[in-house]
């Protein structure tokens, strides 16, 4: 699926690069830094798959070496592709023509490449499916880790005897996502995904620093170099991007956060093995 996705993007770049009109690149940032800030907040969900790699630590050979390479290497490659695609896309057609669900295919159609546009649109379908599979892979393992600590019932920590995966939480996640896709609004889902993940990243960044002092002797198979600037800049960057999300996203986030805290204090706080061990 990733190969198909990369081939579709490569086809778009190869065809689109021959029809770039530099006049379309002016003004370079028509909405100023505010537009860049809000755009980063909106598109952040596209980068969530990189942290999903970390949930595969138990199923990875030599995770201390391979996970950082996979995360940082993938991040660098995808960022480079994003820049190239963005340059070609906005160079082909005026940016105001791209406010559609499939901007790559739309740009090709406006440039007269209808057949190529259909091929790229098909690649986009495969691409979205691959992204969903990554999320479906990561979330059950997060539930598994929470259940091991007692934050969720123990049925969520059960491993399938044959496949050796958290099958119950995999099915649960798939059903919830399928039902939500029937009734959920896409834009609101993106915003909630972004703000929830950014908040989680902020907590993780701060938590790494806090544990350095609360539990200095804790075994650390993964090392964080330059822990002070890395964690502080990471948390500040996440909060800054969160600020660019719409007011409605903050309201919905507050509601879901309250629900999560209620579940924690009703069930997780009493059953947490980490808290009881401390």
N, C-alpha and C positions, 0 to 999 in steps of 0.2 A: 504493500500500500504506500509506503514511503517512497519507493522507487517511482511509482506512478505519479505521486505528488510532485517529486522533483523533476520528472520528465515534463509534466504540464507547465511548471514554472519556467523550466529551461526553454520550452517552446514559446511561451509568452515573451520572454526576454529576447530570444533570437528574432522573432517576428516584430515585436514592438520597437526594438532598438533601431530598426530601419525606418521608422516613421516618427521620430522625435522632432517636435517643433519647439525650439528653445523659447519661443515667445510664450508658450504655456507655463514656463517656469517662473514667470514674472507676474506679480510679486512673488518672491520665493516663499514667504510665510504670510499669506494674506490676512490671517487672523492674529498675527503677532505671537508673542510667547504664550499668551493665554490659550490660543488655539493649540499650540504644541502641548501645553500642560494638560488640557482637557482631552486631547487626542491620546496622550499617553495613558491617562486614566481609563479611557474607554477601551483601548486595545490591549490593556494589561492581561486580560484573560488568555490571550494567545501565548503568553510566556509561562503560564501556570504548569504546563507539562514538564518543565525542567525540574521543578521541585518534586514532581511525582516520581522521578527517577530514584529519589532518596528512599522511597517506600519499598524499593526492591533490594534494600541492603542485605537482608537475610537470604535472598535468593541469588546473590551475586558472588562470583568467584573473585577473591581478593578485593573486597569492596573499598578498603582504604585507598587503594590505587585507582580502581576502575570507576568508582562513582564520581570523584572530582573531575576525572578526565571526561566522563560522559556528560556531566552537567555543564562544566565550563566550555568544553569543546563544542557541544551542541549549541550552547548559547552564542558563542562566537560565530559559528557557521550560519545560524538562523538570523542573527542580527545583520550579518553581511548580506544575506539574501533579501531581507526586508529592505535594506537601503537600496539595493539594485532595483528591486521591484517598484519601490516607491518612486525612484527617479524615472524609470521607463514609463510607469503608469501616468504620472502627472505630466510627463513630456509629450505623451501621445495625444491627449485630449485635455481641454480645460477642466480644472478640478471640480467645477460646479456640475459637470456632467456625470460625476462619479458617486453621487448620493444614491446608490442603488445597492441591492443585496449582493450582486455579483459584479463588482467594478472591473475586474480583469476581463471577463467576457464582454462586458459592456464597452470597454475601451476598444477591444478588437473589432467589435461589430461596427462602432462608429468609424473606425479606420478602414472598414471595408473587408475585414477578414472574418466573415460569418462562420465559415467552416472551422477555422482555428478557434474561434470563440466557443463553439460547441464542444470542442475537444478540451479546452481549458475548463469549461464549466463542468464537464464530466470529471476532470481531475479534481476540481474543488469538492465535488460530492465525496469522492474517495478520501480526500484530505480531511474533511470534517469527520468522516467515519473513523479515521485513524486517531484524530484528536480525542473523540469520544471514548475510544478504546483505552487510550492512555489514562483518562480520568477514571474509567471503570476499573482499571487495573489498580490505581493508587488508593481510591477511597476505601475499598474493603480491607486493605492492609492497615489503614489508619484506624478503622473500627477494631481490627484485631489487636493492635497495640493498646488501644484504650481499654478493651475488655481484659487484656492481660493485667492491666493495672487496677482493674476493678471499677473503672469509670462507666462501663457498660456491662450488661448481664453476660455471664460466661458462655452462653450459646454463641455469642459473637466471636469468641476466641477459638472455636472448634475448627480443626483442620480436617479436610476430606482425607480419608485413609488411603485412597488410591492416587488422587491428583496432587495431594499435599498442598492444597491452596485453601484459603478461607472461603469455602463454597457458599456457606449460608449468607455471609455478608455480601458476597459477590451477587447472589440472586436478589437479595434485598436492595442493593444499590441499583441493579438493573431495572427492577420493577418501579422503584421510586422515580428514577430518571425517565423511564418510559411514560409513566403517568403524568409527570410534570411537563413533558414535551407536548402532551395533548392540550394542556390548559394554560401553561405558562407563557408570558409575554417575553419575546426574545431579548428586547432591550433591557427590560427590568432584570431578567436573569443574568445578563452580562454584568450589569452594575452590581447586583448582589454578589456575584461570584468575585468580581474585582475587589470590592470593599471588604468582603470577608477574608479573602486570601491576603490582602495587604495588611489587615489587622493581625492575622495569624503570623505573618512574617515579622511584623513589629514585635509581637510577643516573643517569638523565637530569638530575635536579635537581642532583645533586652534580657531574656532568660539565660542566654549563653554567658553574658557578663555577670549576672547575678550569681549563677552557679560557680563562677570562678572564686567567689568569696564565701558563699555559703557552704560549698562542698569542694574545697580545693584538692582533696585527695581522691575524688571520684575518678574511676578509670575512664580515659578519654581516647577511644580508638580513632576518632577523627579530630584533627587539630585545627584550630583557628589562628592563623598568624595575625599579628598586629590587632589583637582582640579589641582593644579600646576603640581605635578609629574605625575598624570594620563594623563592629556592632552598632556604634552610635550613628555612623553615616547610613548604615542599612536601615535602622529604625526611622531616622529622620527622612530618608528618601521615600520610604513607604508612606509615612504620614503626609508628606508633601503631595504625593500622587493621589492619596485618598481625598485630599482637599479639593481636587479637580472634579470629583464626582458630583452629580446633581443632588439637590436637597432631598428628593424622594428616596434616593438610595440610602442616605443616612437615616431616614425615618424607618425604613424597612429593616435596615441593619440593627437599629436599636431594638426593634421588636424581637427579631430572631436572637439577638444577644441576650435579651431578658429571658427568652424561653430556654436557651442553653444554660444560663446561670441557674434558673429554677431547677432544671433537670440535674445539674451538678449538685446543688445543695440538698435536693430531695433524695438522690440516689448515690451519685459519685463520691461526694464528700465522706460519707460513712463507709463506703466500700473500697476506697482507694488504698491499695496495698502500699504504695510509695509513702503516702501520708502516715499510715499506721506504723510503718517500719521506722519512719523518722521519729 
